[in-house]
Amino acid sequence: MANSGLWVGILTALTALGASYITARATFRAARAQAETATRAEALRDERERRRSAYREMMSCVHAFNVVTWQMDDVDTARDPASRGRLLTQMYECIGPAIGDMNRAMHEIRLDGPAAVSDAADHVRDMARRVQQRLNALLGDDSPECRDAYDAAYRDFREAYVRFIGLARGALEVKSE
């Protein structure tokens, strides 16, 4: 009889040890999963903030570019060809640095991605260069065809920019899993 009590005690102790081991492993796995989830969430949050910052910088550079191009209204209302030429020259001198800043911002986006947004930023910059070329052509040619080419280049630039904004917004959306 005494032997059976001893066996029951040993079995109870072994069962308790086994249950304790299983509980400890489950607790460890749960803690590790929670830590990995928190680390992943922090990394995603950091990535999103880097992207947001890069996209905002690009938008700021596009705004600076637009400030230059919006001066075309002043060119249109200029009274004489000399004033018109002076305003166009000022615009052309200011548009280059604006594109340079846009180029820098585009390279930041290239680092943070995603690829579709990077490609869209690159396209915006290319369209801005095209506007610059058409503006340069206006310096020596005040024909309606030359002005129409400038206006078309600017519209293409705006379309590319609107597309960039849509893709950037989509890249920043938080997706639930």
TORGUDREN-237274 format. One record per residue: chain; residue number from 1; residue in one letter; x, y, z of N, C-alpha, C in turn. Coordinates in steps of 0.02 Angstrom, whole numbers. Layout:
(r A NUM a (X Y Z) (X Y Z) (X Y Z))
...
This chain:
(r A 1 m (41 -59 0) (0 0 0) (43 63 0))
(r A 2 a (93 60 40) (137 118 44) (170 131 -23))
(r A 3 n (184 77 -59) (214 84 -125) (167 118 -174))
(r A 4 s (104 102 -172) (57 134 -219) (49 208 -203))
(r A 5 g (53 229 -141) (49 299 -123) (110 336 -149))
(r A 6 l (167 302 -146) (228 332 -172) (223 341 -247))
(r A 7 w (198 291 -281) (190 296 -354) (140 351 -374))
(r A 8 v (88 357 -336) (39 410 -350) (72 478 -341))
(r A 9 g (112 485 -290) (147 548 -277) (197 563 -332))
(r A 10 i (234 512 -354) (283 522 -408) (247 541 -473))
(r A 11 l (193 506 -488) (154 520 -548) (124 591 -546))
(r A 12 t (100 610 -488) (72 678 -480) (127 730 -491))
(r A 13 a (185 717 -462) (241 764 -469) (263 768 -542))
(r A 14 l (268 712 -576) (288 712 -646) (236 747 -689))
(r A 15 t (173 736 -675) (119 770 -712) (124 846 -702))
(r A 16 a (136 866 -640) (142 938 -626) (203 968 -662))
(r A 17 l (259 931 -662) (318 955 -697) (306 960 -773))
(r A 18 g (273 910 -801) (257 910 -872) (211 968 -890))
(r A 19 a (160 977 -850) (113 1033 -862) (149 1099 -856))
(r A 20 s (192 1106 -807) (230 1167 -798) (276 1180 -858))
(r A 21 y (308 1129 -883) (352 1135 -941) (312 1158 -1003))
(r A 22 i (255 1126 -1014) (213 1143 -1072) (188 1215 -1066))
(r A 23 t (168 1235 -1006) (144 1303 -995) (200 1353 -1006))
(r A 24 a (260 1338 -982) (317 1383 -991) (334 1391 -1065))
(r A 25 r (333 1336 -1102) (348 1340 -1175) (295 1382 -1210))
(r A 26 a (232 1372 -1194) (178 1410 -1226) (184 1484 -1208))
(r A 27 t (200 1499 -1146) (208 1569 -1125) (267 1601 -1162))
(r A 28 f (323 1564 -1168) (381 1589 -1204) (364 1602 -1277))
(r A 29 r (329 1556 -1310) (310 1565 -1380) (264 1626 -1389))
(r A 30 a (217 1633 -1343) (171 1690 -1347) (208 1755 -1337))
(r A 31 a (255 1757 -1290) (294 1818 -1278) (338 1834 -1339))
(r A 32 r (368 1782 -1369) (409 1792 -1428) (367 1818 -1486))
(r A 33 a (308 1788 -1496) (264 1810 -1550) (242 1883 -1539))
(r A 34 q (228 1900 -1477) (208 1969 -1462) (266 2017 -1475))
(r A 35 a (325 1999 -1456) (384 2041 -1468) (397 2049 -1543))
(r A 36 e (391 1995 -1581) (400 1999 -1654) (347 2043 -1686))
(r A 37 t (286 2037 -1663) (231 2078 -1690) (244 2151 -1674))
(r A 38 a (265 2166 -1613) (279 2236 -1595) (337 2263 -1636))
(r A 39 t (389 2223 -1647) (446 2245 -1687) (425 2257 -1759))
(r A 40 r (385 2213 -1787) (361 2220 -1855) (318 2283 -1862))
(r A 41 a (274 2294 -1813) (230 2353 -1814) (272 2417 -1810))
(r A 42 e (323 2418 -1769) (367 2476 -1764) (405 2489 -1829))
(r A 43 a (428 2435 -1860) (464 2442 -1924) (417 2469 -1978))
(r A 44 l (356 2445 -1980) (307 2470 -2029) (290 2543 -2016))
(r A 45 r (284 2561 -1952) (269 2630 -1934) (327 2676 -1956))
(r A 46 d (389 2654 -1944) (447 2693 -1965) (449 2700 -2041))
(r A 47 e (437 2645 -2077) (437 2647 -2150) (384 2696 -2175))
(r A 48 r (326 2693 -2146) (271 2737 -2167) (289 2810 -2155))
(r A 49 e (321 2825 -2099) (340 2894 -2084) (395 2919 -2131))
(r A 50 r (444 2875 -2148) (495 2894 -2196) (464 2909 -2263))
(r A 51 r (419 2866 -2284) (386 2877 -2348) (345 2941 -2348))
(r A 52 r (307 2951 -2294) (266 3012 -2289) (310 3074 -2295))
(r A 53 s (367 3073 -2261) (412 3130 -2263) (440 3141 -2333))
(r A 54 a (459 3087 -2367) (486 3093 -2435) (432 3117 -2483))
(r A 55 y (371 3092 -2476) (317 3113 -2521) (300 3187 -2509))
(r A 56 r (300 3208 -2446) (286 3278 -2431) (339 3323 -2461))
(r A 57 e (402 3302 -2456) (456 3342 -2485) (446 3349 -2561))
(r A 58 m (427 3295 -2594) (415 3298 -2666) (358 3346 -2680))
(r A 59 m (306 3342 -2641) (248 3386 -2652) (268 3459 -2640))
(r A 60 s (310 3471 -2592) (334 3539 -2578) (375 3565 -2637))
(r A 61 c (417 3523 -2666) (457 3542 -2724) (413 3555 -2785))
(r A 62 v (362 3515 -2794) (315 3526 -2850) (279 3592 -2839))
(r A 63 h (261 3607 -2777) (228 3671 -2764) (275 3729 -2783))
(r A 64 a (338 3724 -2764) (386 3777 -2782) (392 3784 -2858))
(r A 65 f (391 3728 -2893) (392 3728 -2966) (330 3763 -2992))
(r A 66 n (272 3747 -2964) (210 3778 -2986) (208 3853 -2973))
(r A 67 v (239 3875 -2919) (242 3947 -2905) (276 3983 -2963))
(r A 68 v (326 3952 -2991) (361 3981 -3049) (315 3980 -3110))
(r A 69 t (284 3923 -3123) (243 3917 -3184) (180 3960 -3181))
(r A 70 w (156 3974 -3121) (96 4015 -3115) (110 4087 -3135))
(r A 71 q (172 4106 -3142) (188 4174 -3164) (172 4184 -3238))
(r A 72 m (152 4131 -3271) (133 4137 -3342) (74 4185 -3349))
(r A 73 d (33 4190 -3298) (-22 4238 -3300) (5 4309 -3307))
(r A 74 d (60 4324 -3272) (91 4390 -3277) (120 4400 -3347))
(r A 75 v (148 4347 -3376) (175 4351 -3444) (119 4367 -3492))
(r A 76 d (62 4334 -3483) (6 4345 -3528) (-21 4416 -3525))
(r A 77 t (-15 4448 -3468) (-42 4516 -3461) (12 4569 -3471))
(r A 78 a (73 4549 -3488) (127 4598 -3500) (108 4642 -3559))
(r A 79 r (124 4707 -3553) (102 4755 -3604) (147 4756 -3666))
(r A 80 d (210 4742 -3656) (255 4748 -3714) (300 4686 -3717))
(r A 81 p (329 4673 -3775) (372 4614 -3783) (432 4613 -3736))
(r A 82 a (459 4672 -3720) (518 4674 -3675) (499 4649 -3605))
(r A 83 s (442 4672 -3581) (419 4649 -3515) (405 4574 -3516))
(r A 84 r (374 4553 -3569) (358 4482 -3577) (423 4441 -3577))
(r A 85 g (472 4463 -3615) (536 4428 -3618) (572 4427 -3551))
(r A 86 r (569 4483 -3515) (601 4487 -3449) (567 4438 -3401))
(r A 87 l (501 4435 -3401) (465 4389 -3357) (480 4316 -3374))
(r A 88 l (481 4301 -3439) (497 4232 -3460) (568 4213 -3440))
(r A 89 t (614 4259 -3446) (684 4246 -3426) (688 4233 -3351))
(r A 90 q (652 4273 -3311) (651 4263 -3239) (622 4194 -3222))
(r A 91 m (568 4177 -3256) (537 4111 -3245) (587 4056 -3261))
(r A 92 y (621 4063 -3318) (668 4011 -3339) (726 4004 -3289))
(r A 93 e (749 4060 -3263) (803 4059 -3214) (782 4026 -3148))
(r A 94 c (719 4033 -3130) (694 4005 -3067) (672 3932 -3074))
(r A 95 i (654 3912 -3134) (626 3845 -3142) (680 3791 -3136))
(r A 96 g (742 3806 -3156) (796 3757 -3151) (809 3734 -3079))
(r A 97 p (819 3781 -3032) (829 3760 -2962) (768 3722 -2934))
(r A 98 a (708 3741 -2955) (648 3706 -2931) (650 3633 -2955))
(r A 99 i (671 3622 -3017) (676 3554 -3043) (733 3517 -3008))
(r A 100 g (787 3552 -2992) (842 3521 -2954) (819 3496 -2887))
(r A 101 d (779 3536 -2852) (751 3514 -2787) (704 3455 -2797))
(r A 102 m (665 3456 -2850) (620 3401 -2865) (660 3337 -2878))
(r A 103 n (715 3344 -2912) (759 3288 -2928) (785 3256 -2863))
(r A 104 r (807 3297 -2816) (831 3273 -2752) (776 3236 -2715))
(r A 105 a (716 3265 -2713) (660 3233 -2679) (641 3167 -2713))
(r A 106 m (645 3165 -2779) (629 3104 -2816) (677 3048 -2796))
(r A 107 h (741 3065 -2787) (790 3013 -2767) (776 2987 -2697))
(r A 108 e (751 3029 -2652) (731 3005 -2586) (673 2955 -2591))
(r A 109 i (627 2970 -2635) (570 2924 -2645) (595 2859 -2675))
(r A 110 r (644 2864 -2719) (672 2803 -2749) (699 2756 -2695))
(r A 111 l (727 2784 -2641) (753 2743 -2586) (698 2710 -2546))
(r A 112 d (643 2746 -2534) (591 2722 -2490) (535 2685 -2526))
(r A 113 g (527 2697 -2591) (478 2661 -2630) (407 2674 -2610))
(r A 114 p (363 2630 -2629) (373 2571 -2671) (388 2591 -2743))
(r A 115 a (402 2542 -2785) (425 2554 -2853) (375 2596 -2893))
(r A 116 a (311 2583 -2886) (261 2620 -2925) (262 2694 -2908))
(r A 117 v (269 2711 -2844) (272 2781 -2823) (337 2812 -2847))
(r A 118 s (391 2775 -2843) (456 2799 -2867) (453 2814 -2942))
(r A 119 d (423 2770 -2980) (416 2781 -3052) (373 2842 -3066))
(r A 120 a (320 2850 -3027) (276 2908 -3037) (312 2973 -3020))
(r A 121 a (353 2973 -2968) (392 3033 -2950) (442 3049 -3006))
(r A 122 d (473 2998 -3033) (520 3007 -3088) (485 3037 -3149))
(r A 123 h (424 3013 -3162) (385 3039 -3219) (367 3112 -3207))
(r A 124 v (348 3130 -3146) (333 3200 -3130) (393 3244 -3146))
(r A 125 r (451 3222 -3123) (513 3260 -3135) (527 3267 -3210))
(r A 126 d (517 3212 -3248) (527 3214 -3320) (479 3263 -3354))
(r A 127 m (417 3263 -3332) (368 3309 -3360) (385 3381 -3342))
(r A 128 a (414 3392 -3284) (435 3460 -3265) (492 3483 -3310))
(r A 129 r (537 3438 -3327) (591 3455 -3374) (562 3474 -3442))
(r A 130 r (510 3439 -3461) (478 3454 -3526) (447 3524 -3525))
(r A 131 v (416 3541 -3468) (389 3609 -3461) (445 3660 -3466))
(r A 132 q (502 3644 -3435) (559 3689 -3438) (582 3700 -3511))
(r A 133 q (584 3646 -3548) (605 3651 -3619) (556 3695 -3658))
(r A 134 r (492 3685 -3646) (441 3725 -3682) (444 3798 -3661))
(r A 135 l (460 3810 -3598) (468 3878 -3574) (528 3911 -3608))
(r A 136 n (581 3874 -3615) (640 3900 -3650) (623 3917 -3723))
(r A 137 a (583 3875 -3754) (562 3889 -3823) (521 3953 -3828))
(r A 138 l (482 3968 -3776) (441 4029 -3775) (484 4093 -3773))
(r A 139 l (545 4087 -3749) (589 4146 -3744) (602 4178 -3812))
(r A 140 g (606 4137 -3863) (620 4165 -3929) (563 4161 -3978))
(r A 141 d (507 4134 -3956) (452 4123 -4003) (386 4136 -3966))
(r A 142 d (350 4188 -3987) (286 4203 -3954) (226 4180 -3996))
(r A 143 s (238 4130 -4037) (183 4105 -4080) (133 4065 -4038))
(r A 144 p (70 4064 -4061) (19 4025 -4025) (37 3950 -4021))
(r A 145 e (71 3924 -4072) (89 3853 -4072) (138 3838 -4016))
(r A 146 c (186 3883 -4006) (236 3873 -3953) (202 3877 -3884))
(r A 147 r (156 3924 -3878) (120 3930 -3814) (76 3869 -3802))
(r A 148 d (43 3844 -3855) (3 3784 -3848) (45 3724 -3827))
(r A 149 a (106 3719 -3853) (151 3665 -3834) (170 3671 -3761))
(r A 150 y (181 3732 -3737) (195 3743 -3666) (135 3722 -3623))
(r A 151 d (77 3744 -3643) (16 3727 -3604) (5 3652 -3603))
(r A 152 a (16 3618 -3659) (8 3545 -3661) (59 3511 -3616))
(r A 153 a (120 3535 -3616) (172 3506 -3572) (153 3517 -3499))
(r A 154 y (125 3575 -3483) (105 3587 -3414) (46 3542 -3394))
(r A 155 r (-1 3532 -3439) (-57 3486 -3423) (-31 3416 -3411))
(r A 156 d (16 3393 -3452) (45 3326 -3442) (80 3322 -3374))
(r A 157 f (115 3376 -3356) (147 3379 -3291) (96 3372 -3235))
(r A 158 r (42 3409 -3240) (-11 3407 -3188) (-42 3337 -3183))
(r A 159 e (-54 3306 -3240) (-82 3238 -3239) (-34 3189 -3205))
(r A 160 a (30 3196 -3220) (80 3152 -3189) (82 3165 -3114))
(r A 161 y (76 3227 -3093) (77 3244 -3022) (16 3217 -2986))
(r A 162 v (-42 3223 -3016) (-103 3196 -2985) (-98 3120 -2978))
(r A 163 r (-69 3087 -3028) (-59 3014 -3024) (-11 2998 -2967))
(r A 164 f (43 3036 -2961) (90 3025 -2906) (55 3031 -2839))
(r A 165 i (14 3082 -2830) (-21 3091 -2767) (-64 3031 -2751))
(r A 166 g (-101 3006 -2800) (-143 2947 -2789) (-103 2886 -2769))
(r A 167 l (-48 2874 -2802) (-6 2817 -2785) (26 2825 -2717))
(r A 168 a (48 2886 -2701) (79 2899 -2636) (27 2888 -2580))
(r A 169 r (-32 2912 -2591) (-85 2903 -2541) (-99 2828 -2531))
(r A 170 g (-102 2791 -2585) (-113 2719 -2579) (-57 2683 -2542))
(r A 171 a (5 2705 -2553) (62 2674 -2519) (62 2688 -2445))
(r A 172 l (30 2742 -2424) (28 2760 -2353) (-32 2730 -2316))
(r A 173 e (-79 2703 -2352) (-139 2674 -2321) (-119 2616 -2276))
(r A 174 v (-150 2613 -2218) (-139 2557 -2173) (-186 2501 -2194))
(r A 175 k (-156 2443 -2208) (-196 2386 -2230) (-207 2339 -2172))
(r A 176 s (-270 2322 -2160) (-284 2274 -2107) (-276 2203 -2133))
(r A 177 e (-251 2161 -2090) (-239 2091 -2112) (-289 2044 -2082))
